[in-house]
Amino acid sequence: MIDYKNIITIDPGKRSGKPCIRGMRITVGDVLGWLATGMSFDDILEDYPELTQDDILAVLAFAAAREQRTQFVAA
């Protein structure tokens, strides 16, 4: 698994503190949304040439790590 800690950045002054990719204004949520709509890695990289495949893998690793830390409380 890729180490997302050097790729995913959080800056309170950028995009309201949402996790972004390498300090850009592209958020983890943006990339996850594109993937959820069926965009492939190649589609994303073509539309956003400033991104790399490692950036997309870091988004997935970050989301997976966050999911593993999530706890649900039964009502």
ABEGO torsion letter per residue (X at the ends): XBBAAAABBBBAABGGGBBBBGGBABBAAAAAAAAAAGBBAAAAAAABAABBAAAAAAAAAAAAAAAAABBBBBX
